[in-house]
Amino acid sequence: MSSNSPLQNLIDQHLPAFIQIREHIHQHPELSFQEFETSAFICSKLDEWGISYQKGYAGTGILASIQGRNPDKQVIAFRADMDALPIVEMNEVAYASKNKGVMHACGHDVHSTCLLGAIRILNEIKNDWEGTIQCIFQPGEEKHPGGASLLIKEGILENPKPAAIFALHVYPHLPYGSIGYRAGQYMASADEIYIRVIGKGGHAALPHQTVDPIIISAQLLTSLQQIISRNCNPLQPSVLSFGKIAGGQAGNVIPDEVRIEGTLRCMDEKWRAKAHDLIRKHTIELCRALGGDAEVEIPMGYPSLFNDPLVTRQFQDIAEKALGIEQVKELDLRMAAEDFSFYTHQVPGCFFRIGTSKGNEFQFPVHNARFDIYQPAIAIGVRMFCEIALHYKHEAN
């Protein structure tokens, strides 16, 4: 990594302040669409640095705008999410969560800090880069329907429309100093599935007088896996999983209904739509064939995340020049989801990862009660946003 560059030196001067920002946000986590204190804190920093912004998007979202030379030359966007998770933190650190039962276990405190840090640095060196950068602080990444979808509906990508959009995410599987990327399809869509299997309850000793929704559900859960194994192209990644089933109150009573909840993950939007239809049709027809009935809800969740190849190729080149080729890693496909995907279906985008582990000491994944980062990694996130601002030149597809 080029640690002696003027940009890196400037970031290093501010790093203690950036770490303080991260620790403050980490201590005061807020759940999705409840990020009122977080939003106010971010606005206070923008006010302190003289940055113009608009607030109130989807309740707590913020759009800050910074300009370099020739502001009209190109417009790009950076995005950071702000929400935390309903997890009791188990880290014994001075900056542990003060809001019991809520924790920044997915690194959104880091994401917001990196974007704030980049805004401060880029504002100080505004004569060194060209164009305008729209900086989005987004609520509700962790909760359906996803804050990104709401912000887009409220026009956050309009007037002006960015030519490209970028976001970063912590990645404890990579060491501090490195970053990860993947061009093209990267992350899956995520749809929630809610099924109500309807039967006719009664005494467990008299099953012939009932329509047993538990037996129907057992067959349904097994047979639904054929939706994937016998309908999806085996070369196309897809996952159908069920994590919750609830029905009945006693071992000797057949209940009237069973409720099932699951998730569908896909990499192809056409297959995703077809899978929805197949799941509905199969569920209703099987339940009726066994004497019961069913209700199926599959609300549209996050789409699959596609990193534009041209944008990502240029990002890779920028990252390799800044950090060194050996520090820039190509990532595997992931069946997890990210609502940044909503943006990439509107404008070309690149979603990348920053390594957050100290050396090769991987300890805990995101969404874990003991997740934390090696805090100097904040400097890498700040730097990559800054390097994009300094060197990205939009190429038309």
Protein Blocks (a to p, Z undefined) as FASTA:
>chain_A
ZZkbfklmmmmmmmmmmmmmmmmmmmmgcdehiammmmmmmmmmmmmnopacdehiehia
ccdddddehkllpccdddddfbdcddddfbdcfkbcfbghiacfeopmmmmmmmmmmmmm
mmmmmmmpgcjddddddehklpcebjklmmmmnopmgoiadfbdcdddddfkbcehiacd
dehjfbdcddddddddddddddfklmmlpccfklmmmmmmmmmmmmmmmmpcfklgcddd
dfbdcedjbfkbccfbdcdddddddfbfklmmmmmmmmmmmmmmmmmmnopacddddddd
dddddddfklmmmmmmmmmmmnopklpccddddfbdcfklmmmmmbccddddddfbehjl
dfbdehiakbccdfklmmmmmmmmmmmmmmgccddZZ
